[in-house]
Amino acid sequence: MPRVAQRQDRVSLRLSPQSKQKLERAAAYLDKTLTDFVIDVALQKAETVVREHEMIALTAEEWARFQDLLLDPPEPNERLRRALAEHGRILRP
C-alpha cells in the first residue's frame, strides 16, 4: 500500500558521511526510508525525555503520604500566609 505523505514541516540536519551511512544502514535493516527511521527514533527519544521531565513516580509509601496530606492538610504557616498575601497583592488590579 503506498504511503501518503502528511508532513508539512521540514528539519534540516548536517552530519558526517559516516553518521549518514550508519543511519542509512540501520534504516535498511528495518526496511524504512532514512527519513522514516530518523523520525521514528527521534520521536521515541522525545517521548522518553518528555516522560522523564513531566511525570512524577511515587513509591507506595510516598503515595499514601501524598493522599494523607490532601485529605488532611497541615495548617498554613507564617511563610505560606505571607506568600498568599503577596500573591493576592500582585494579582489585584
trRosetta pair geometry for C-beta under 8 A, 3 or more apart (Angstrom, degrees):
i j d omega theta_ij theta_ji phi_ij phi_ji
7 10 7.9 96 145 -77 114 60
13 38 7.7 -129 -2 -166 156 154
15 19 4.1 -99 164 85 118 133
15 20 5.5 145 91 -53 112 83
15 23 7.8 59 98 -5 159 137
16 19 4.6 97 55 5 81 101
16 20 7.1 -148 93 -4 43 85
17 20 5.7 -56 -147 38 34 112
17 21 6.2 36 154 -21 67 106
18 21 5.7 -54 -147 35 30 112
18 22 6.5 30 154 -20 64 105
19 22 5.7 -54 -149 35 32 111
19 23 6.4 30 154 -16 65 106
20 23 5.8 -56 -148 39 32 110
20 24 6.2 32 154 -19 66 107
20 34 7.9 11 -163 -145 80 144
21 24 5.7 -54 -145 38 31 112
21 25 6.2 34 155 -22 65 106
22 25 5.7 -53 -148 34 30 113
22 26 6.4 28 154 -16 64 106
23 26 5.8 -55 -147 38 31 109
23 27 6.2 33 154 -20 65 107
23 34 6.0 72 128 -145 106 97
23 37 6.5 153 179 104 86 131
23 38 6.4 23 -168 -74 133 97
24 27 5.6 -54 -146 37 30 113
24 28 6.3 34 154 -23 64 105
24 34 5.4 -31 -97 -90 71 113
25 28 5.7 -53 -150 32 30 113
25 29 6.8 35 151 -22 62 101
26 29 5.7 -49 -154 28 34 114
26 30 6.9 13 154 -1 64 106
26 37 6.3 138 103 -174 94 144
27 30 6.1 -72 -156 48 33 98
27 32 4.7 -102 -163 79 82 88
27 33 6.4 -35 176 127 135 16
27 34 5.0 -129 -14 -93 171 48
27 36 7.2 118 -145 68 113 83
27 37 3.5 -109 -101 -30 97 154
27 38 7.8 -30 -77 -30 124 71
28 31 7.2 30 -170 -80 36 35
28 32 7.9 -112 -65 47 20 58
30 37 6.4 133 59 -104 129 105
32 36 4.4 -126 -176 89 107 116
32 37 4.5 135 100 -60 128 86
32 40 7.1 -61 -160 6 164 140
33 36 4.5 91 52 9 84 102
33 37 6.8 -149 88 -7 42 87
34 37 5.7 -57 -148 37 29 113
34 38 6.2 25 158 -16 66 108
35 38 6.1 -59 -146 38 26 106
35 39 6.2 23 158 -15 64 110
36 39 5.8 -57 -144 40 29 110
36 40 6.1 30 158 -20 65 109
37 40 5.9 -58 -147 36 26 109
37 41 6.3 17 160 -11 64 110
38 41 6.1 -58 -143 41 27 105
38 42 6.0 25 159 -18 65 113
39 42 5.9 -59 -141 40 26 109
39 43 6.1 22 161 -17 64 111
40 43 6.1 -61 -147 38 24 107
40 44 6.4 26 155 -21 63 107
41 44 5.7 -53 -149 33 31 113
41 45 6.4 27 155 -15 65 106
42 45 5.9 -57 -150 40 31 109
42 46 6.1 34 151 -23 66 108
43 46 5.4 -49 -140 36 34 115
43 47 6.3 40 156 -23 64 101
44 47 5.9 -53 -153 31 29 112
44 48 6.8 28 150 -17 61 105
45 48 5.7 -55 -153 35 35 113
45 49 6.3 31 153 -17 68 107
46 49 5.8 -56 -146 39 32 109
46 50 6.1 30 158 -17 67 109
47 50 5.9 -55 -143 39 27 109
47 51 6.2 29 157 -20 63 110
48 51 5.8 -57 -147 37 26 111
48 52 6.4 27 155 -21 63 108
49 52 5.8 -56 -150 34 30 112
49 53 6.5 9 159 -4 64 112
50 53 6.2 -72 -149 46 28 99
50 54 5.6 -10 168 9 70 123
51 54 6.5 -73 -124 52 20 89
51 55 5.1 -9 -172 4 65 129
52 55 7.2 -37 -89 41 11 94
58 62 3.8 -135 -166 95 100 117
58 63 4.5 135 108 -60 128 78
58 66 6.4 -55 -133 -11 168 139
59 62 4.6 95 47 8 76 102
59 63 6.9 -139 91 -6 38 87
60 63 5.7 -53 -146 36 30 113
60 64 6.4 32 154 -20 63 105
61 64 5.8 -54 -150 34 30 111
61 65 6.5 30 152 -17 64 106
62 65 5.7 -55 -149 37 33 112
62 66 6.3 37 152 -22 66 106
63 66 5.6 -52 -147 34 31 115
63 67 6.4 31 154 -17 64 105
64 67 5.8 -54 -149 37 31 111
64 68 6.4 35 151 -21 64 105
65 68 5.6 -53 -149 35 32 114
65 69 6.4 29 154 -17 65 106
66 69 5.9 -58 -150 37 29 109
66 70 6.5 30 152 -19 64 106
67 70 5.6 -54 -148 35 33 112
67 71 6.2 21 158 -10 67 110
68 71 6.1 -64 -145 44 27 103
68 72 6.1 -37 175 42 66 100
69 72 7.1 -80 -125 69 21 61
69 73 5.8 53 177 -104 66 63
69 74 7.4 -33 -139 -12 88 84
70 73 7.0 6 -130 -61 17 90
74 77 7.9 4 124 -37 117 89
76 80 4.2 -124 -162 91 96 129
76 81 5.4 119 131 -57 122 80
76 84 7.4 -18 -161 -8 154 138
77 80 5.3 95 52 12 65 101
77 81 7.2 -124 104 -5 34 92
78 81 5.6 -55 -147 36 34 113
78 82 6.3 34 155 -19 67 104
79 82 5.9 -53 -150 35 30 110
79 83 6.4 30 152 -19 63 107
80 83 5.5 -54 -146 37 34 113
80 84 6.3 33 156 -18 67 105
81 84 5.9 -54 -147 37 30 109
81 85 6.4 31 153 -19 63 107
82 85 5.7 -56 -148 37 31 112
82 86 6.3 30 154 -18 66 107
83 86 5.7 -55 -147 38 30 110
83 87 6.2 35 152 -23 64 106
84 87 5.5 -51 -145 35 32 115
84 88 6.4 31 155 -17 64 105
85 88 5.8 -56 -150 38 30 110
85 89 6.3 32 151 -21 64 106
86 89 5.6 -52 -145 35 32 113
86 90 6.3 31 156 -19 65 106
87 90 6.0 -58 -149 35 28 109
87 91 6.3 9 160 -5 64 115
88 91 6.2 -67 -140 46 28 100
88 92 6.1 33 163 -31 67 107
89 92 6.2 -51 -143 24 25 110
